[in-house]
Amino acid sequence: MTPALKLRLVGFLGGILIVAVLTIWAANTTWNQAAALGDRLTREQIESFQTADQFRAYLQELDYTLLRFAVGREQADWERFQTESRKLDQWIDEQTLLLTSPEEKRTLGAINTAYDGYQLASRNLSKRFSETPGSQVQVGDLAKVELESGHLMDLGFQLVRAHHESLSQFIGQSKSTLHRLQVIIFTSLSALIVLGGLLMWVVYREMIMPLQLQLVETAAVLERQEKLASLGVLATGVAHEIRNPLTAIKARLFSHQKGFAPDSKEYQDALVIGGEINRLERIVKDFLQFARPADPQIEEMPAEAPLRDVMELLRPQLQRQGVTISLDVGAVSCVMADRAQIKQVLINLVQNAAESIDGGGAIILRVREGQQRLGGRMRPVVILEVADSGKGITPEVQKRLFDPFFTTKESGTGLGLAIAARIVERHGGALEFQTQVNHGTVFGVVLPKEKKK
């Protein structure tokens, strides 16, 4: 081999090495930035939306407490209103330090100013009742408070719009960054194709495919969160519009009911009306739980603990329906979860399973371990399964199974599985299912496995 050939071979191998190093660097940088982008998009969207969502929820609770005080004149209700009012005032000041968008900060400043007017109107209402004890509640008594509350609610929706504008601008900048990274990585791949097909295949299999999957997962998460955010705004608004009239109706019904004889037709009619009001309140509660689910109180627990709780709780009811329920526990595993919230999810799944069984049947609760992709990467998981021998789920229903407000039940709200899915997602897990028509369904609550210390 001549010196010139050796020099050319060294140059060629050096070129392959340089291009390979460039490709690895570009792929690794893209991988890290895409992961950081997905995390930032999800975090900023949730935190910014929750700021507006929590404000409207707190304001609705204040309105409800003030209305109770106006109707019942209970000093405890007024003291509770004052305490919660101070907490909300402090919360508004704290959020000013958390928001990053100038428009969101400006809107929150307007909310802070308008909230002072709301507090003044509330104090005037209390003063008016203290000066004229025993007077009946008039429409005009609450007019000023309702006007200030409505103004604050409008500002809350402005805060949502300001968030979406900020998010749209951020997404545009992120797309540009991703585009530049894609140009770098695909240019490097083109060079690798020329210099060595094998190296290109290894890079694509080990780096590009996981990256593409992560981008798809990020887009799917964003789409789902946008949908849930919009539905959450709708649910909160509807609940606000229904809850206050229901309270007033219930108060008036109670005052009338005291004047009816227990065995009279009017008394029985009042009982029916009261029952329907309670049912509406339960529906409103489901709407609010969907719009602003509570943060999970995470603690370490045996994985089979919530399954055992649900089995003991529902076994008598299921036996009356001719349905048997059993628990199949393999190796004992531990998870970090909110026991009460996971129990709520499992109760919903077991009740749905029982409703899918015609006549006698069986429900089996299981715990198993496995490997599954969560948060864009493979990780060990614990799966809590609810398997039934019911009629299964048709393909048409499967497509919309987790859609909020979709139900096949005559009296259902369509929020049970949607709330369950959100609870599991807030635990960092996933709610999945496998079904076969006329052979049964298996729902799985997938939770990250607790790492051993």
C-alpha positions in Angstrom: 0.0 0.0 0.0 1.5 3.3 -1.1 1.8 6.3 1.2 -0.6 8.3 -1.0 -3.3 5.5 -0.7 -2.8 5.3 3.0 -3.2 9.1 3.2 -6.5 8.9 1.2 -7.8 6.0 3.4 -6.9 7.9 6.6 -8.7 11.0 5.2 -11.7 8.9 4.2 -11.9 7.2 7.6 -11.4 10.6 9.3 -14.3 12.0 7.2 -16.6 9.1 8.3 -15.6 9.7 11.9 -16.2 13.4 11.7 -19.6 13.0 10.1 -20.5 10.3 12.6 -19.6 12.5 15.5 -21.6 15.4 14.0 -24.6 13.1 13.5 -24.5 11.8 17.1 -24.1 15.3 18.4 -27.0 16.6 16.4 -29.3 13.7 17.2 -28.5 14.0 20.9 -29.1 17.7 21.0 -32.4 17.3 19.2 -33.4 14.5 21.5 -32.7 16.7 24.6 -34.3 19.8 23.2 -37.4 17.9 22.1 -37.7 16.4 25.5 -37.2 19.8 27.2 -39.7 21.4 24.7 -42.4 18.8 25.4 -41.9 19.2 29.2 -42.0 23.0 28.9 -45.1 23.0 26.7 -47.0 20.7 29.0 -45.9 22.4 32.2 -46.5 26.0 31.0 -49.9 25.1 29.5 -51.1 23.3 32.6 -49.7 25.8 35.2 -50.9 28.9 33.2 -54.4 27.5 32.6 -54.7 26.3 36.2 -54.0 29.9 37.3 -57.2 31.1 35.6 -59.1 27.9 36.4 -58.3 28.1 40.1 -59.2 31.8 40.3 -62.7 31.1 38.8 -63.1 28.1 41.1 -62.2 30.2 44.2 -64.5 33.0 43.1 -67.4 30.6 42.7 -66.8 29.2 46.2 -66.8 32.8 47.6 -70.1 33.6 45.7 -71.7 30.4 47.0 -70.6 31.1 50.6 -71.9 34.8 50.4 -75.2 33.6 49.0 -75.5 31.1 51.9 -74.9 34.0 54.3 -77.4 36.2 52.5 -80.1 33.5 52.8 -79.3 32.0 56.2 -77.7 35.1 58.0 -75.3 32.7 59.7 -72.3 34.4 61.2 -70.2 31.3 60.6 -70.9 31.7 56.8 -69.7 35.4 56.9 -66.6 34.5 58.9 -65.8 31.7 56.4 -66.3 34.2 53.6 -63.9 36.6 55.1 -61.3 33.9 55.7 -61.5 32.5 52.1 -61.6 36.1 50.8 -58.3 36.9 52.4 -56.8 33.6 51.1 -57.9 34.5 47.6 -56.4 38.0 47.9 -53.1 36.5 49.0 -53.2 33.9 46.2 -53.7 36.7 43.6 -50.5 38.4 44.9 -48.6 35.1 44.7 -49.6 34.4 41.1 -48.3 37.8 40.0 -44.8 36.4 40.7 -45.4 33.1 38.9 -46.7 34.3 35.5 -44.2 35.2 32.8 -46.4 36.7 30.0 -46.7 40.5 30.2 -50.4 40.3 29.0 -51.2 37.7 31.7 -49.5 39.9 34.3 -51.5 42.9 33.1 -54.8 41.0 33.3 -53.9 39.6 36.7 -53.3 43.2 37.8 -56.8 44.2 36.6 -58.2 41.2 38.5 -56.4 42.4 41.7 -58.0 45.9 41.3 -61.4 44.5 40.5 -61.2 42.2 43.5 -61.0 45.2 45.8 -64.4 46.3 44.5 -65.8 42.9 45.0 -64.7 42.8 48.6 -66.2 46.3 49.2 -69.5 45.3 47.8 -69.5 42.2 50.0 -68.8 44.3 53.1 -71.6 46.7 52.2 -74.0 43.8 51.9 -73.0 42.5 55.3 -73.4 46.0 56.8 -76.8 46.4 55.3 -78.0 43.1 56.9 -76.5 44.0 60.3 -78.3 47.4 60.2 -81.7 45.8 59.3 -81.8 42.4 61.1 -84.6 40.2 60.1 -85.2 41.7 56.7 -85.9 39.5 53.7 -83.3 39.0 51.0 -84.1 41.3 48.0 -82.8 41.0 44.4 -81.1 44.4 44.7 -79.2 43.3 47.8 -77.0 41.0 45.7 -77.0 43.1 42.5 -73.7 45.0 43.3 -71.9 41.8 44.4 -73.1 39.9 41.3 -72.0 42.8 39.1 -68.5 42.7 40.6 -68.4 38.9 40.5 -69.3 38.9 36.8 -66.6 41.5 36.1 -64.1 39.3 37.8 -65.3 36.2 35.9 -64.9 38.1 32.6 -61.3 39.0 33.6 -60.8 35.3 34.4 -61.7 34.4 30.8 -59.4 37.2 29.6 -56.6 35.5 31.5 -57.3 32.3 29.6 -57.2 34.2 26.3 -53.9 35.9 27.2 -52.5 32.5 28.1 -53.5 31.0 24.7 -52.0 34.0 22.8 -48.7 33.6 24.8 -48.7 29.8 24.2 -49.3 30.3 20.4 -46.3 32.6 20.2 -44.2 30.2 22.1 -45.3 27.2 19.9 -44.3 29.2 16.8 -40.8 29.8 18.1 -40.5 26.2 19.2 -41.5 25.0 15.7 -38.8 27.2 14.2 -36.2 25.7 16.6 -37.3 22.2 15.8 -37.2 22.8 12.1 -33.5 24.0 12.3 -32.6 20.9 14.4 -34.3 18.7 11.8 -32.3 20.3 9.0 -29.1 19.7 10.9 -29.9 16.1 11.6 -31.2 15.1 8.2 -28.2 16.9 6.5 -25.9 14.8 8.7 -27.8 11.7 7.7 -27.5 12.5 4.0 -23.7 12.7 4.5 -23.7 9.4 6.3 -25.7 7.7 3.4 -22.9 8.7 1.1 -20.1 7.6 3.5 -21.7 4.5 5.0 -25.2 3.0 4.8 -24.6 0.8 7.8 -23.8 3.7 10.1 -26.9 5.6 8.9 -29.1 2.6 9.6 -27.8 2.3 13.2 -28.3 6.0 13.9 -31.8 5.9 12.5 -32.8 2.8 14.5 -31.2 3.9 17.8 -31.8 7.7 17.7 -34.2 9.0 15.0 -37.1 6.5 15.5 -37.3 7.2 19.3 -37.1 10.9 18.6 -40.0 10.8 16.1 -42.1 8.7 18.5 -41.4 11.3 21.3 -42.5 14.1 19.0 -45.7 12.3 18.1 -46.4 11.6 21.8 -45.7 15.3 22.6 -48.2 16.4 19.9 -50.8 14.0 21.1 -50.4 15.2 24.7 -50.8 18.8 23.6 -53.9 18.1 21.6 -55.5 16.2 24.4 -54.7 18.9 26.9 -56.1 21.7 24.6 -59.3 19.7 24.3 -59.5 19.1 28.1 -58.7 22.8 28.8 -61.5 24.0 26.5 -64.0 21.5 28.1 -62.8 22.5 31.5 -63.7 26.2 30.8 -67.1 25.1 29.6 -67.7 22.9 32.6 -66.7 25.6 35.0 -68.9 28.1 33.4 -72.0 25.8 33.3 -71.5 24.8 36.9 -71.3 28.5 37.9 -74.5 29.3 36.1 -76.4 26.4 37.6 -75.1 26.2 41.2 -76.3 29.6 42.5 -79.9 29.3 41.2 -80.0 25.7 42.7 -79.0 27.0 46.1 -81.7 29.7 46.0 -84.4 27.2 44.8 -83.4 24.7 47.5 -83.6 27.3 50.2 -87.1 28.4 49.1 -88.3 24.8 48.8 -87.1 24.1 52.4 -88.9 27.1 53.8 -92.1 26.1 52.0 -91.8 22.4 52.9 -91.9 23.3 56.7 -95.5 24.5 56.2 -96.8 21.3 54.6 -98.2 18.4 56.6 -96.0 15.2 56.3 -98.9 13.2 54.8 -100.0 15.9 52.3 -99.6 15.7 48.6 -97.7 19.0 48.6 -95.2 17.5 51.1 -94.6 14.5 48.8 -94.2 16.8 45.8 -91.6 18.8 47.7 -89.7 15.6 48.5 -89.6 14.7 44.8 -88.4 18.2 43.8 -85.8 18.1 46.6 -84.5 14.8 45.2 -84.2 16.2 41.7 -82.3 19.2 43.0 -79.9 16.9 44.8 -79.4 15.0 41.6 -78.6 18.2 39.7 -76.1 19.2 42.5 -74.3 15.8 42.0 -74.1 16.5 38.3 -72.6 20.0 39.0 -70.2 18.4 41.4 -69.0 16.0 38.6 -68.6 18.9 36.2 -66.5 20.8 38.8 -64.4 17.7 39.5 -63.7 17.3 35.8 -62.8 21.0 35.4 -60.4 21.2 38.4 -59.5 17.8 39.8 -57.7 17.8 43.1 -53.9 17.3 43.2 -53.1 13.7 44.3 -51.7 13.2 47.8 -48.9 10.8 46.9 -47.8 8.1 49.3 -46.1 4.7 49.1 -48.6 1.8 49.4 -49.0 -1.9 48.4 -50.3 -2.1 44.9 -53.1 -4.4 45.8 -54.4 -2.2 48.7 -56.9 -0.1 46.7 -58.1 -3.3 44.8 -58.8 -5.0 48.2 -60.6 -1.9 49.5 -62.9 -1.8 46.4 -63.6 -5.6 46.5 -64.7 -5.4 50.2 -66.8 -2.3 49.5 -68.7 -3.5 46.4 -68.9 -7.2 47.1 -72.3 -7.1 48.8 -73.8 -5.0 46.1 -72.4 -7.2 43.3 -73.6 -10.4 45.0 -77.2 -9.1 44.9 -76.7 -8.6 41.2 -75.4 -12.2 40.7 -71.8 -11.0 40.0 -68.8 -12.5 41.8 -65.7 -10.5 42.4 -62.2 -11.9 43.3 -58.7 -10.7 43.8 -55.7 -12.2 42.1 -52.4 -10.9 43.5 -49.0 -12.1 42.4 -45.7 -10.7 43.7 -46.3 -7.8 46.1 -45.4 -4.5 44.5 -45.4 -1.0 45.9 -46.5 2.2 44.0 -46.5 5.9 44.8 -50.1 7.0 44.5 -53.1 8.7 46.1 -55.0 5.8 47.6 -58.4 7.5 47.7 -58.1 8.8 44.1 -57.0 5.4 42.7 -59.8 3.8 44.7 -62.3 6.2 43.0 -60.9 5.1 39.6 -61.3 1.4 40.4 -64.8 1.9 41.8 -65.8 3.5 38.5 -64.3 0.6 36.5 -65.8 -2.1 38.7 -69.3 -0.5 38.5 -69.0 -0.2 34.7 -67.9 -3.8 34.5 -70.9 -4.9 36.6 -73.3 -3.0 34.3 -71.8 -4.7 31.2 -72.7 -8.2 32.6 -76.2 -9.6 31.8 -77.3 -12.0 34.5 -74.5 -13.9 36.3 -70.9 -13.2 35.7 -67.5 -12.5 37.2 -65.1 -9.7 37.8 -61.5 -10.4 38.6 -59.1 -7.8 40.1 -55.4 -8.4 39.3 -52.0 -6.9 39.9 -49.1 -7.4 37.6 -45.8 -5.9 36.7 -44.4 -5.0 33.3 -42.5 -2.6 31.0 -44.4 0.2 29.3 -43.7 3.5 27.7 -44.7 6.4 30.0 -43.5 10.0 29.6 -41.7 9.2 26.4 -39.6 6.4 27.7 -39.8 2.7 28.7 -40.0 2.2 32.4 -41.1 -0.5 34.9 -44.8 -0.2 35.8 -47.4 -1.8 38.0 -50.8 -2.5 36.4 -54.0 -2.7 38.3 -56.5 -4.7 36.2 -60.3 -5.0 36.3 -61.4 -7.9 34.1 -65.0 -8.8 33.5 -67.0 -11.4 31.6 -69.4 -8.9 30.2 -70.6 -8.1 26.7 -67.5 -6.1 25.7 -67.3 -2.7 24.0 -68.3 -2.2 20.3 -65.8 -0.5 18.0 -68.0 2.5 17.6 -68.0 3.1 21.4 -64.3 2.4 21.7 -63.4 5.4 19.6 -65.1 7.8 22.0 -64.8 5.9 25.3 -62.7 8.5 27.1 -64.4 11.6 25.5 -65.9 13.8 28.2 -69.7 14.0 28.1 -70.0 10.9 25.9 -72.1 8.1 27.5 -74.3 5.2 26.5 -76.3 5.3 29.7 -79.6 7.1 29.9 -78.8 8.9 33.2 -75.1 9.2 32.8 -73.1 12.4 32.5 -70.3 10.9 30.4 -67.6 12.1 32.9 -66.8 8.9 34.8 -64.1 7.5 32.5 -62.9 11.0 31.6 -62.3 11.9 35.2 -60.7 8.5 35.8 -58.3 9.0 32.9 -57.3 12.5 34.2 -56.7 11.1 37.7 -54.4 8.4 36.4 -52.6 10.8 34.1 -51.9 13.1 37.1 -50.2 10.2 38.7 -47.9 9.9 35.7 -49.7 6.8 34.4 -52.2 5.8 31.8 -55.6 4.2 31.6 -55.9 1.5 28.9 -58.2 -1.3 28.0 -58.6 -4.5 25.9 -62.0 -5.7 24.8 -63.7 -8.4 22.7 -67.4 -8.2 21.9 -69.4 -10.8 23.8 -66.3 -12.0 25.6 -65.5 -9.2 28.1 -63.2 -6.3 28.8 -60.0 -5.7 30.8 -59.2 -2.2 32.0 -55.7 -1.5 33.2 -54.6 1.3 35.5 -50.9 1.7 34.6 -48.8 3.3 37.3 -45.0 3.9 37.5 -43.4 1.3 39.8 -41.9 2.6 43.0 -38.1 2.5 42.8 -36.5 0.4 45.5 -34.4 2.3 48.0 
